């Protein structure tokens, strides 16, 4: 595993790691090697999994659900 075990990060460190990995995602997808993309995927899954473990009842915006998307209609409508 690359990086500190997400379970050992405090909340502030975890959020910083998540912000960094999300910020670098697009560049890694477009320009990273297959190994770099695989490592990025693995680390992102670890960090996001830890966030979800700590916040199982996080608020979910209605527009970010399937039902909310259906209510918005097709893109560009």
Secondary structure, DSSP 8 states (H G I E B T S, - for coil): --SS-GGGS-HHHHHHHHHHHHHHHHHHHHHS-HHHHHHHHHHHHHHHHHHHHHTTT----GGGSHHHHHHH-STT-
